[in-house]
């Protein structure tokens, strides 16, 4: 089995970032479960130039990130909560993606915020966004508040359990997607 190409994208604009730490935690757990090739992106490293309004006008670092997201076998995405939703720059990046590139793509959702009242953002904002693209979203999403990640490490036991569950579900979705690709390739070779 070839390593799955995974892109972890964090909508944070500064470092250190709890959001980046959370997507990296899911990626690390996924890597313990199956071979992966991981690329991690965040807005802190590619954020300048996001004022472009067309894909053709994007600076090369952002264009390469968009291409990596579209070409990945699976995604781990995360956003800090801003006013009850994902960040505007996070959404701006998503707006550059070709919808067909996300169709059927396995995705794990994460978010960070100031407290428990922000936790529903994952279900009310992120899940419908990726549902629009018909991505295959892992059932378990991961939310962490300020007290649940310290110095870049998930310290809360319940959040760690959700990280493990989301990674396990993403691994399963990747296996299913790979089996579907192999089946389609076999049918193509057989002329079916």
Secondary structure as GFF3:
##gff-version 3
##sequence-region A 1 192
A	DSSP	beta_strand	4	10	.	.	.	ID=ss1
A	DSSP	alpha_helix	18	33	.	.	.	ID=ss2
A	DSSP	beta_strand	36	42	.	.	.	ID=ss3
A	DSSP	alpha_helix	43	46	.	.	.	ID=ss4
A	DSSP	three_ten_helix	55	57	.	.	.	ID=ss5
A	DSSP	alpha_helix	60	71	.	.	.	ID=ss6
A	DSSP	beta_strand	74	80	.	.	.	ID=ss7
A	DSSP	alpha_helix	88	95	.	.	.	ID=ss8
A	DSSP	alpha_helix	99	102	.	.	.	ID=ss9
A	DSSP	beta_strand	106	112	.	.	.	ID=ss10
A	DSSP	three_ten_helix	116	118	.	.	.	ID=ss11
A	DSSP	alpha_helix	121	121	.	.	.	ID=ss12
A	DSSP	pi_helix	122	126	.	.	.	ID=ss13
A	DSSP	alpha_helix	127	132	.	.	.	ID=ss14
A	DSSP	beta_strand	136	137	.	.	.	ID=ss15
A	DSSP	beta_strand	142	144	.	.	.	ID=ss16
A	DSSP	three_ten_helix	146	148	.	.	.	ID=ss17
A	DSSP	beta_strand	149	150	.	.	.	ID=ss18
A	DSSP	beta_strand	153	154	.	.	.	ID=ss19
A	DSSP	alpha_helix	157	190	.	.	.	ID=ss20
###
